[in-house]
Amino acid sequence: RRFGDRRAAHDHRRPAAMSPQPRSRSPRHHAPPVVDKIAAVDKDDLVDGHSAQDIFESGGNSVGYTYDDLICLPGHIAFGVHEVAVHGNFTKTIRLKTPIVSTPMDTVTEAKMAIAIALEGGIGVIHTNLTVDEQVREVMQVKRYESGFIMDPVCIPPTMKISELDSLRATSGFNGYPVTDDGRMGSRLLGLVTKRDTDFAADRSSPVNTIMTKAEKLVTAQEGVDLLAANKILKESKKGKLPVISGQGRLVALMSRADLQKNAEYPLATKDERKRLRVAAAVGTRPADRDRVRALVAAGVDAIIVDSSQGDSIFQHDMVRWMKQEFPELQVVAGNVVTLRQAQNLLDCGADALRVGMGIGSICTTQEVCACGRAQASAVYHVAKYALSRGVPVLADGGISSPGHIVKALCLGAGAAMCGSLLAGTEETPGEYIYSEGGVRLKRYRGMGSIDAMKKGSDDRYFGAATALKVAQGVSGTVQDKGSVHRFVPYLVQGIRHGLQDIGAKSVDDLRERLYSGQLRFELRSPAAQREGGVHGLHSFERRLFS
């Protein structure tokens, strides 16, 4: 009853013009459209997302973010993808036309990878799980490389059986092999075996010296021949391979017509002032590593990376100071670091670049075993911002599994991305191919904190050289064949270009300006958004990275 009384009173107060009208179902009598009720939007309200500073430096933020937690919001495109410049910084003085660095791991970077990545505009870091002489030899191979000359061809001894050569061909992928006295480069050349020689050999147990083309019948060039002259010899002889020999008949190089065509021009190649390819090398922090540094500098190395999972140690401080005092012009990359205090301490020692990342690699278990590290996006943003204030670039090391991750690393201030698993499995990585039961072509890949790698010497990286019990901070595994770096890296670079174009940045330098001015906008992604951002909703699919 009281409800009825209130309603009657309310109706009594209502003006005659507001008296109830019959309800109509016609759209003409609906309330005004919602759009009429929205106030005019101010220009500043058109800015979506958040700046990096909002996400990483807000007072109440206590969360560490990875690359997948973030998405970059698109900007305005006013240029073609071919106009995007992806030049990055490796150190204070070494610029890269491709912001990709191959990591110093023993299943990723030796001379072959360092040459290939430098030709594509990046730089490779020779790992330290080698003797001093072996590491120096790898560095010298890179520095002596000339486009078109193969300085380390796979050689075979004359006693190798044809069946063994068949197996070698399946794993190495080459068709022609120089035959030398002891099956090594630098020995006396005895002949050459090609696929044509083996195709019609009935007895596969015969040695290769029964079917090879003997040295006296080969077209060869003398040591010191230049690329133009060697190319002319190949052209006139119509041969596929041209051995380059010394006055004593020793093999010093090999030229391949196919490689010559591929290597004709690399406009992005990372070269020093003497037009030699650039290369870096990793060292530890033991007193004996000072002799290693001296030998590497004498070999012409362009930069030294001090290889440690936790870089803020008295051992690395002493090593960096000593190198900068002993070799002032040598570029020194220190790390790894993930905090501002770590970065400050190493920069105070004179480091020319910092390597950022701890426990986030695909084969790394440091965070799991040691409960120490940091989410990579947060680490890169904070350390890069501080390092930039001191004029030093950083390398985003680890957690990179796609060109999109490289774009995000650059968006957070990195000068370049250091890649391990992304490049593992390419033809240029050390080791032979193996096949899974299903016939998939694979290569071995392992963390430098794995027991296998530690037994070869990398335990010093984890301050465990003097301990009897080795605690693994990494695993060993396999990765699928990715083909050649000369096809894979251009795919990565094109992906980076498309990413910068979508963001609206014409260069990496432009990207950095947008980052610190707040123009570059981000959003955090929920787990559902991350799933939605990848392939989903299909029964099956085929992933082809490029064509």
Secondary structure in CASP SS format (residue, H / E / C, confidence):
PFRMAT SS
TARGET T0000
AUTHOR 0000-0000-0000
METHOD secondary structure of the structure
MODEL  1
R C 1.00
R H 1.00
F H 1.00
G H 1.00
D H 1.00
R H 1.00
R H 1.00
A H 1.00
A H 1.00
H H 1.00
D H 1.00
H H 1.00
R H 1.00
R C 1.00
P C 1.00
A H 1.00
A H 1.00
M H 1.00
S C 1.00
P C 1.00
Q C 1.00
P C 1.00
R C 1.00
S C 1.00
R C 1.00
S C 1.00
P H 1.00
R H 1.00
H H 1.00
H C 1.00
A C 1.00
P C 1.00
P C 1.00
V H 1.00
V H 1.00
D H 1.00
K H 1.00
I C 1.00
A C 1.00
A C 1.00
V C 1.00
D C 1.00
K H 1.00
D H 1.00
D H 1.00
L H 1.00
V C 1.00
D C 1.00
G C 1.00
H E 1.00
S C 1.00
A H 1.00
Q H 1.00
D H 1.00
I H 1.00
F H 1.00
E H 1.00
S C 1.00
G C 1.00
G C 1.00
N C 1.00
S C 1.00
V C 1.00
G C 1.00
Y C 1.00
T C 1.00
Y H 1.00
D H 1.00
D H 1.00
L E 1.00
I E 1.00
C E 1.00
L C 1.00
P C 1.00
G C 1.00
H C 1.00
I C 1.00
A C 1.00
F C 1.00
G C 1.00
V H 1.00
H H 1.00
E H 1.00
V C 1.00
A E 1.00
V C 1.00
H C 1.00
G E 1.00
N E 1.00
F C 1.00
T C 1.00
K C 1.00
T C 1.00
I C 1.00
R E 1.00
L E 1.00
K C 1.00
T C 1.00
P C 1.00
I E 1.00
V E 1.00
S E 1.00
T C 1.00
P C 1.00
M C 1.00
D C 1.00
T C 1.00
V C 1.00
T C 1.00
E C 1.00
A H 1.00
K H 1.00
M H 1.00
A H 1.00
I H 1.00
A H 1.00
I H 1.00
A H 1.00
L H 1.00
E C 1.00
G C 1.00
G C 1.00
I E 1.00
G E 1.00
V E 1.00
I E 1.00
H C 1.00
T C 1.00
N C 1.00
L C 1.00
T C 1.00
V H 1.00
D H 1.00
E H 1.00
Q H 1.00
V H 1.00
R H 1.00
E H 1.00
V H 1.00
M H 1.00
Q H 1.00
V H 1.00
K H 1.00
R C 1.00
Y C 1.00
E C 1.00
S C 1.00
G C 1.00
F E 1.00
I E 1.00
M C 1.00
D C 1.00
P C 1.00
V C 1.00
C C 1.00
I E 1.00
P C 1.00
P C 1.00
T C 1.00
M C 1.00
K E 1.00
I H 1.00
S H 1.00
E H 1.00
L H 1.00
D H 1.00
S H 1.00
L H 1.00
R H 1.00
A H 1.00
T H 1.00
S H 1.00
G C 1.00
F C 1.00
N C 1.00
G C 1.00
Y E 1.00
P E 1.00
V E 1.00
T E 1.00
D C 1.00
D C 1.00
G C 1.00
R C 1.00
M C 1.00
G C 1.00
S C 1.00
R E 1.00
L E 1.00
L E 1.00
G E 1.00
L E 1.00
V E 1.00
T C 1.00
K H 1.00
R H 1.00
D H 1.00
T H 1.00
D H 1.00
F C 1.00
A C 1.00
A C 1.00
D C 1.00
R C 1.00
S C 1.00
S C 1.00
P E 1.00
V H 1.00
N H 1.00
T H 1.00
I C 1.00
M C 1.00
T E 1.00
K E 1.00
A H 1.00
E H 1.00
K H 1.00
L C 1.00
V C 1.00
T C 1.00
A E 1.00
Q E 1.00
E C 1.00
G C 1.00
V C 1.00
D C 1.00
L H 1.00
L H 1.00
A H 1.00
A H 1.00
N H 1.00
K H 1.00
I H 1.00
L H 1.00
K H 1.00
E H 1.00
S H 1.00
K C 1.00
K C 1.00
G C 1.00
K E 1.00
L E 1.00
P E 1.00
V E 1.00
I E 1.00
S C 1.00
G C 1.00
Q C 1.00
G C 1.00
R E 1.00
L E 1.00
V E 1.00
A E 1.00
L E 1.00
M E 1.00
S E 1.00
R H 1.00
A H 1.00
D H 1.00
L H 1.00
Q H 1.00
K H 1.00
N C 1.00
A C 1.00
E C 1.00
Y C 1.00
P C 1.00
L C 1.00
A C 1.00
T C 1.00
K E 1.00
D C 1.00
E C 1.00
R C 1.00
K C 1.00
R C 1.00
L E 1.00
R C 1.00
V C 1.00
A E 1.00
A E 1.00
A E 1.00
V E 1.00
G C 1.00
T C 1.00
R C 1.00
P C 1.00
A C 1.00
D H 1.00
R H 1.00
D H 1.00
R H 1.00
V H 1.00
R H 1.00
A H 1.00
L H 1.00
V H 1.00
A H 1.00
A C 1.00
G C 1.00
V C 1.00
D C 1.00
A E 1.00
I E 1.00
I E 1.00
V E 1.00
D C 1.00
S C 1.00
S C 1.00
Q C 1.00
G C 1.00
D C 1.00
S C 1.00
I H 1.00
F H 1.00
Q H 1.00
H H 1.00
D H 1.00
M H 1.00
V H 1.00
R H 1.00
W H 1.00
M H 1.00
K H 1.00
Q H 1.00
E H 1.00
F C 1.00
P C 1.00
E C 1.00
L C 1.00
Q E 1.00
V E 1.00
V E 1.00
A E 1.00
G E 1.00
N E 1.00
V E 1.00
V C 1.00
T C 1.00
L H 1.00
R H 1.00
Q H 1.00
A H 1.00
Q H 1.00
N H 1.00
L H 1.00
L H 1.00
D H 1.00
C C 1.00
G C 1.00
A C 1.00
D C 1.00
A E 1.00
L E 1.00
R E 1.00
V E 1.00
G C 1.00
M C 1.00
G C 1.00
I C 1.00
G C 1.00
S C 1.00
I C 1.00
C E 1.00
T C 1.00
T H 1.00
Q H 1.00
E H 1.00
V H 1.00
C H 1.00
A C 1.00
C C 1.00
G C 1.00
R C 1.00
A C 1.00
Q H 1.00
A H 1.00
S H 1.00
A H 1.00
V H 1.00
Y H 1.00
H H 1.00
V H 1.00
A H 1.00
K H 1.00
Y H 1.00
A H 1.00
L H 1.00
S H 1.00
R C 1.00
G C 1.00
V C 1.00
P C 1.00
V E 1.00
L E 1.00
A E 1.00
D E 1.00
G C 1.00
G C 1.00
I C 1.00
S C 1.00
S C 1.00
P H 1.00
G H 1.00
H H 1.00
I H 1.00
V H 1.00
K H 1.00
A H 1.00
L H 1.00
C H 1.00
L C 1.00
G C 1.00
A C 1.00
G C 1.00
A E 1.00
A E 1.00
M E 1.00
C E 1.00
G C 1.00
S C 1.00
L C 1.00
L C 1.00
A C 1.00
G C 1.00
T E 1.00
E C 1.00
E C 1.00
T C 1.00
P C 1.00
G C 1.00
E C 1.00
Y C 1.00
I E 1.00
Y E 1.00
S C 1.00
E C 1.00
G C 1.00
G C 1.00
V C 1.00
R E 1.00
L E 1.00
K E 1.00
R E 1.00
Y E 1.00
R E 1.00
G C 1.00
M C 1.00
G C 1.00
S C 1.00
I H 1.00
D H 1.00
A H 1.00
M H 1.00
K H 1.00
K C 1.00
G C 1.00
S H 1.00
D H 1.00
D H 1.00
R H 1.00
Y H 1.00
F C 1.00
G C 1.00
A C 1.00
A C 1.00
T C 1.00
A C 1.00
L C 1.00
K C 1.00
V C 1.00
A C 1.00
Q C 1.00
G E 1.00
V C 1.00
S E 1.00
G E 1.00
T E 1.00
V E 1.00
Q E 1.00
D C 1.00
K C 1.00
G E 1.00
S C 1.00
V H 1.00
H H 1.00
R H 1.00
F H 1.00
V H 1.00
P H 1.00
Y H 1.00
L H 1.00
V H 1.00
Q H 1.00
G H 1.00
I H 1.00
R H 1.00
H H 1.00
G H 1.00
L H 1.00
Q H 1.00
D H 1.00
I H 1.00
G C 1.00
A C 1.00
K C 1.00
S E 1.00
V H 1.00
D H 1.00
D H 1.00
L H 1.00
R H 1.00
E H 1.00
R H 1.00
L H 1.00
Y H 1.00
S H 1.00
G C 1.00
Q C 1.00
L C 1.00
R C 1.00
F E 1.00
E E 1.00
L E 1.00
R C 1.00
S C 1.00
P H 1.00
A H 1.00
A H 1.00
Q H 1.00
R H 1.00
E H 1.00
G C 1.00
G C 1.00
V C 1.00
H C 1.00
G C 1.00
L C 1.00
H C 1.00
S C 1.00
F C 1.00
E C 1.00
R C 1.00
R C 1.00
L C 1.00
F C 1.00
S C 1.00
END
